[in-house]
Amino acid sequence: MSRVAYVSSYAPRVCGIATFTEDLTRNINTLNALEPAAIVAMNDPGSSYCYGKEVVLQIDEEDKETYQQVAYQINSSDFDLINVQHEFGLFGGEWGNYLLTLLEKLSKPSVTTMHTTLSPDSKRTQSLGQIDIHNKVVRGIGQYSSALVVMTKIAANILREGYDVDVEKIKVIPHGCPDMPLVSSNQGKKDLGLVDRSVLSTIGLLSRDKGIQNTIRALPEIVKDTPEILYLVIGITHPQVRLFEGEKYRKRLMRLVKKLGLEKNVKFHNRFLSKQELIRYLQATDIYVCSHVNKDQLSSGTITYALGAGKAIVSTPFYYAVEVLNEGRGLLSKFRSPRSIAECITRLLKDPELKARTEKLAYEYSRDMTWPRVASRYVSLFREVIQ
């Protein structure tokens, strides 16, 4: 059987990409179609982790030499293919250009999963004055990779039209989610003692990009008609955010809750949830809310999980949400608009038939996104590239 190495952040590092890679490799291992997964772990500056035995090599994010050294070690190993889990900020250098050193030196085929795909003229690159550097990195990844995996058709179009990536290299494989049973929120609430509440939730690592303040500002209008509403903000502050500014954002949100008199309607759970805990909270949720402020975002693990739990979702129209919540699978609010968020949530609360229909469509759509199916598609792609 073929052997694959995965270049990625990895547990116990607290990181969305680490969680994704852990889920992906665990489900690929379950298929028994490849040798057990091996991890090349990306370490953030100044950090070290107690990894499991599956981590066979490590790269220090800001040490350019280790990228080349690891490439040579992989070349002399029995690995048949390398899968890079790519996210801006995970690799060292400007816009993560140290990754190109690794990819260029590899003699083994590589498949790169692009978790974020910014358009060439993205406002995020314009604001930093680094369009040329960013675009060179993306084109380099496209050049050196044998295949690129994206999670949406929009991302595929950006790579093809914006960076001239060979269309034959681009594969669309959705973000994975657990294969969860469809459970009514009332049943889920019993386990958490929330039977008398209408539950909204947002789950994930906290940062300003999440726009949670806009959902909180939407609540006073909702509370007028639904005083039993409870908004759960679940997750720790993103480690990189905490490194530079501590808990500044969370404290700002807590002050806003107090200012608006919402202490009985908003609860913060400052914890990094296990998979089972995450599923329990999702199953107890009536409406999942995602108020991201960044239009360019092309993946969202939490929205994918909410779809997998069959939840009614209200989201701002960033690229990933627009694609997966299309055709009645969720409601889209305006960016940075508490009023629009309140209108969408109220619409679902006041129309049980709409809410039930939205939940049904979301759950049906997610069946092709369950981890066993996603893992199977990765295995098929890996075999195709190796052959």
Secondary structure in CASP SS format (residue, H / E / C, confidence):
PFRMAT SS
TARGET T0000
AUTHOR 0000-0000-0000
METHOD secondary structure of the structure
MODEL  1
M C 1.00
S C 1.00
R C 1.00
V E 1.00
A E 1.00
Y E 1.00
V E 1.00
S E 1.00
S C 1.00
Y C 1.00
A C 1.00
P C 1.00
R C 1.00
V C 1.00
C C 1.00
G H 1.00
I H 1.00
A H 1.00
T H 1.00
F H 1.00
T H 1.00
E H 1.00
D H 1.00
L H 1.00
T H 1.00
R H 1.00
N H 1.00
I H 1.00
N H 1.00
T H 1.00
L H 1.00
N C 1.00
A C 1.00
L C 1.00
E C 1.00
P C 1.00
A C 1.00
A E 1.00
I E 1.00
V E 1.00
A E 1.00
M E 1.00
N E 1.00
D C 1.00
P C 1.00
G C 1.00
S C 1.00
S C 1.00
Y C 1.00
C C 1.00
Y C 1.00
G C 1.00
K C 1.00
E C 1.00
V E 1.00
V E 1.00
L E 1.00
Q E 1.00
I E 1.00
D E 1.00
E C 1.00
E C 1.00
D C 1.00
K H 1.00
E H 1.00
T H 1.00
Y H 1.00
Q H 1.00
Q H 1.00
V H 1.00
A H 1.00
Y H 1.00
Q H 1.00
I H 1.00
N H 1.00
S C 1.00
S C 1.00
D C 1.00
F C 1.00
D C 1.00
L E 1.00
I E 1.00
N E 1.00
V E 1.00
Q E 1.00
H E 1.00
E C 1.00
F C 1.00
G C 1.00
L C 1.00
F C 1.00
G C 1.00
G C 1.00
E H 1.00
W H 1.00
G H 1.00
N C 1.00
Y H 1.00
L H 1.00
L H 1.00
T H 1.00
L H 1.00
L H 1.00
E H 1.00
K H 1.00
L C 1.00
S C 1.00
K C 1.00
P C 1.00
S E 1.00
V E 1.00
T E 1.00
T E 1.00
M E 1.00
H C 1.00
T C 1.00
T C 1.00
L C 1.00
S C 1.00
P C 1.00
D C 1.00
S C 1.00
K H 1.00
R H 1.00
T H 1.00
Q H 1.00
S H 1.00
L H 1.00
G C 1.00
Q C 1.00
I H 1.00
D H 1.00
I H 1.00
H H 1.00
N H 1.00
K H 1.00
V H 1.00
V H 1.00
R H 1.00
G H 1.00
I H 1.00
G H 1.00
Q H 1.00
Y H 1.00
S C 1.00
S C 1.00
A E 1.00
L E 1.00
V E 1.00
V E 1.00
M C 1.00
T C 1.00
K H 1.00
I H 1.00
A H 1.00
A H 1.00
N H 1.00
I H 1.00
L H 1.00
R H 1.00
E H 1.00
G H 1.00
Y H 1.00
D C 1.00
V C 1.00
D C 1.00
V H 1.00
E H 1.00
K H 1.00
I E 1.00
K E 1.00
V E 1.00
I C 1.00
P C 1.00
H C 1.00
G C 1.00
C E 1.00
P C 1.00
D C 1.00
M C 1.00
P C 1.00
L C 1.00
V C 1.00
S C 1.00
S H 1.00
N H 1.00
Q H 1.00
G H 1.00
K H 1.00
K H 1.00
D H 1.00
L H 1.00
G C 1.00
L C 1.00
V C 1.00
D C 1.00
R C 1.00
S E 1.00
V E 1.00
L E 1.00
S E 1.00
T E 1.00
I E 1.00
G C 1.00
L C 1.00
L E 1.00
S C 1.00
R H 1.00
D H 1.00
K H 1.00
G C 1.00
I H 1.00
Q H 1.00
N H 1.00
T H 1.00
I H 1.00
R H 1.00
A H 1.00
L H 1.00
P H 1.00
E H 1.00
I H 1.00
V H 1.00
K H 1.00
D H 1.00
T C 1.00
P C 1.00
E C 1.00
I E 1.00
L E 1.00
Y E 1.00
L E 1.00
V E 1.00
I E 1.00
G C 1.00
I C 1.00
T E 1.00
H C 1.00
P H 1.00
Q H 1.00
V H 1.00
R H 1.00
L H 1.00
F H 1.00
E H 1.00
G C 1.00
E C 1.00
K H 1.00
Y H 1.00
R H 1.00
K H 1.00
R H 1.00
L H 1.00
M H 1.00
R H 1.00
L H 1.00
V H 1.00
K H 1.00
K H 1.00
L C 1.00
G C 1.00
L C 1.00
E C 1.00
K C 1.00
N C 1.00
V E 1.00
K E 1.00
F E 1.00
H E 1.00
N C 1.00
R C 1.00
F C 1.00
L C 1.00
S C 1.00
K H 1.00
Q H 1.00
E H 1.00
L H 1.00
I H 1.00
R H 1.00
Y H 1.00
L H 1.00
Q H 1.00
A C 1.00
T C 1.00
D C 1.00
I E 1.00
Y E 1.00
V E 1.00
C E 1.00
S C 1.00
H C 1.00
V C 1.00
N C 1.00
K C 1.00
D C 1.00
Q C 1.00
L C 1.00
S C 1.00
S C 1.00
G H 1.00
T H 1.00
I H 1.00
T H 1.00
Y H 1.00
A H 1.00
L H 1.00
G H 1.00
A C 1.00
G C 1.00
K C 1.00
A E 1.00
I E 1.00
V E 1.00
S E 1.00
T C 1.00
P C 1.00
F C 1.00
Y H 1.00
Y H 1.00
A H 1.00
V H 1.00
E H 1.00
V H 1.00
L C 1.00
N C 1.00
E C 1.00
G C 1.00
R C 1.00
G C 1.00
L E 1.00
L E 1.00
S C 1.00
K C 1.00
F C 1.00
R C 1.00
S C 1.00
P H 1.00
R H 1.00
S H 1.00
I H 1.00
A H 1.00
E H 1.00
C H 1.00
I H 1.00
T H 1.00
R H 1.00
L H 1.00
L H 1.00
K H 1.00
D C 1.00
P H 1.00
E H 1.00
L H 1.00
K H 1.00
A H 1.00
R H 1.00
T H 1.00
E H 1.00
K H 1.00
L H 1.00
A H 1.00
Y H 1.00
E H 1.00
Y H 1.00
S H 1.00
R H 1.00
D H 1.00
M H 1.00
T E 1.00
W H 1.00
P H 1.00
R H 1.00
V H 1.00
A H 1.00
S H 1.00
R H 1.00
Y H 1.00
V H 1.00
S H 1.00
L H 1.00
F H 1.00
R H 1.00
E H 1.00
V H 1.00
I H 1.00
Q C 1.00
END
